[in-house]
Amino acid sequence: MSDIEIPESHPRYQSLLTRHRIEEGVEKGITSKQGLIAEGRGEAFDYLLGERTHPAADEAERAAAAHLLLAEHPVLSVNGNVAALVPGEMVELAAAVDADVEVNLFNRTEERLEAIADHLRDHGATEVKGLAADGRIPGLDHERAKVDADGIGAADVVLVPLEDGDRAEALGAMGKTEIVIDLNPLSRSAQTAAVPVVDNIMRAIPNITAHARDLRDAPREELERIVAEFDADGALAAAEEAIRSGSLDDAKTETEMDAESDAETKADADAEAARTDN
């Protein structure tokens, strides 16, 4: 998947890159149109977080890595937005913690499943689960109840980025340890998770991978200590406080926001012109 031709020094580079990947995901049949709305909602929260990983989020990402390394059968769940935004990063994380990768969709069609599986393989995945759908999550009636029996169905630890609240609750009711990546600390998904990671997925997945590589040779006792000491309620409270209060150092002036808005508008116009020319 191609990326935008904008220098990384651009003040809105990550935001523009995210939008571009989601838009291209829709065009490729990977992401649903509803995914565009979900991404916009998440970007609003990220803006309030200063578009950076806060200390509490980094602690959660380290705890997530420890959980995945301790797991007997970890599985990384992938939906359309995840596949569009961090396909290679998810494959790298799976390799770092020896986890399965499974596609799971709310708006499920065989075409989308195959498109996402192929997209993940193009980014290095050797095996992608989710196509068999020979298991179900109890308590759910919609398509997201379908899982692979030897994938999420058999997992003890599941990473579920950008997850629906009802499915997160249902997985928790099955006794699975859930790691949720969600920019809204008040969402049901984040509130249900054993490890709520309130961070942008484009930062969170590489950070979890980095922590996993750092902890790979750590004794089991250290991993268990990291898991035991992690405070999920504290992480959520810290994220909510960061969103509600922020700091003057992080805040952008009206002039800066106007300048960024103008830059975004011009970048979008340039991208549209380039597509028209092609």
N, C-alpha and C positions, 0 to 999 in steps of 0.2 A: 504494500500500500504506500503510495507516494505521500510525501509530506510537503508542507507549504514552503514556498521560496521566500522566507522571511528570516532575517538574521536572528540568532538566539539572544542578541542584545536588545531586541525590541521589547519594550516594557510589557507588552501583552502577548509575548510569544507563546507561552504555555496555553493561555486561554484560546488563542487563535488556532493553535495546533489541535487542541481538544475538539473545538468546533469542527475543524476540517475533517478530523478522523471520524467523528460521528456522522457528519454529512456524507462522507464517502462510504461509510458503513451502510447507510440507508440505500445509497445508489447501488451497492454491490449485493443487496439483499441480506446483509448480515444483521443490521440493526432495524428495529421497527420504528415507525414514525413516532410512536409513543415514547421511544427512547430519546428522541430529540427534546421532548418536554422534560423528561426526567433529568437529562444532562443540564438543561438550563436551570432547573431548580437547584441542583447540586452546585453549580457554578456560583449561584448567589450566596450560598453558605460559605463556599471557599473564599469568596471575596471578603466576607465578614471576618474570616479567619486570617486575613492578611496574605492568603495564597502561600502559606508556608506550613511546614510540619512543626507543631508545637511540642514541647517536651513530653506532655502526657500522651500524645499520639505516638511519639517515638518509643516510649515505654510500652505502649500497647503493641507496637510492631515487633518489639523484642520478645514480648510475651507470646505473640502469635508464632514467631519463629520457634520458640521453645516448645510450644504445644505441638507444632507440626513435626518437630524432630523426635519428640517423645511418642508420637502416635504409632500405633501398629498398622493402621490403614488410613492414612490421610488422603483426602480428595479435595481438589480445587474445582469449584463450580463456576461455569462460564456461561453468561448470557450474551445477548447481542451487543450491549454497550461495552461489556468487558472485552469481548472479542475484537471490537473495533478500536478500543483505546489502548489495550496492553496485551496483545496476543503473544508477542515474543517474550515479554516480561513474565507472563504466566507460565510459559514453557520453561523459562529459566528457573523460576521458583519451584516448579514441579521437580526439576532435576536436582535442585539443591536440597530438597527435603524428601525425595523419593516418593512423590505423591502421584496419584492418578489425576487426570484432567477429564471432567465430564461436562458436556453441554446440557443445559437445562433452560427451557424457554417457556414463558407465559403464552406468548403468541406463537404456538408451535406448529410448524409445518415441516414436512420431510425436506422440502427445498431449502428452508433456512437451516435446518440441522446439518444437512450435507454441506451447505455453503460455509457454515462456521467451522465444521470439522476440517474441511479442505483448507480454510484460512489458517487454522491452527497448525495443520501439517506444513503449510507453506512457511510457517515461522518456526519449524523445528520439532513439532510434536510427532512422536512415533506411534502413539496409540491414543485415540480419543474415544472416550466412553459417552454414553447418552443416546446412542442410536438404537440399542436393543430395547430399552424402556420396558424391561420385564419385571420391574418392581414398582411399588407405589408407596407414597408417604401417607400414612393413615391420617384421616381428618381433613383432607383436601379433596375438592371435587373437580378443580380445573386441571389444565394440562401440566401445570408445574408439579402435580403429584407424581408424574411419571419419572422414574429413575432407573438406572441399571442396578439390578439386584447385587451384582458384584462390585458396584461402584459406590455411589452415595448410600445405597441401601445397606451396604456392609461396613461403611466407614465409621470410625470412632471419632475422628476430628474432621470437620468440614469447613473450608474457607468459602464463604458465600458473599462475594462483593456485590454491592448494589442490589440487595435482596428485597423481596416483598415481605412485609411484616407477617402475614399469615403463614407463609412457608417457613420463615425463621422460627416462629413459635412452634410449628408442627415438627420441625427437625429437633428442636429442643425437647419437645415432649417424647421423642424417640430415644432420648438419652445421649444424643450426640453433642460433642463439644463444638460450639459454633464460634467461628471467627468472622465477624461482620465488618465490612468496610462501608461506611456511610457518613456523609458529610453533615447529616442532621442528627445531633445527639439525642433528640427527642423522639425519633422514629421508633416504631415498635421493633424493627430489626435490631437497632443499636441497643435498645433497652433489654432485649431478650438475650443478646450475645454474652457468652462467657468472656470473650475478648472483643469489645467494641473499638474499632479503629476509626476515629473521626479525622479523616484525612482524605485528600484527593487520591483516587486510585492510581493516578500516574506517578505520584510520589510514594504511596504506600507499598505497592507491590515491590518496586526495587529496594525499598528500605527493609522490608521483611526478608527479602533474598539476601541482602547484605548482612543482616543479623544472623540469618541461618548459616551463612558461610563462616561468620565469626565464631558461632557457637558449635560448629560441626564436630569439633574434637573435645568439646567440654564434657566433663563427667556428668553422668545422669543426675547426680545429686544437685549440681548447679542448675541444670535445666528445671528440675522439680522446684528448686528454690525460687527461680524467676517466675514460674507459674503460680506458686503459692503466694508470693508477695504482690502479685499484680492486683490492683484494686479497680474493678470495672466501674463501680459507682463513682469513684474518685476521678477516673478518666472522663466519664460523661459529664460530671460536674465541672471539671476544668475546661472542657470544650465548650460547654454552655456559657461559662463565665467569659471565655475568650470572645465568643460571638456577641454576647450582650454588652461587654464593656470595651474590649480592645484597649489600645493605648495610643497616646498622641504620637508616639514614634512610628506606629504602624499606619496611622490614618493618612489618607491622601487628601491633599488640598483640592478644592473645587477646580482650580486651574489645571492640576495634574489629571483629574478625572476627565475634564473636558478634552484635554490634549489626547488622552488615551482613547476616548470615545471617537475623536476625529480620526485617529490612527486606525482604529478598528474598522470604521466605515470605509476608509480609503483601501485598507487591505482587502475587505470583502468585495469592494467594487473592482479592485485589480484582479482578484481571483475569478470573479464572474466574467470579466472581460477576457481573461486568459482562456476560460472554458469556451466562451463564445467564439474566440479566434480559432480554437482547435476543432 
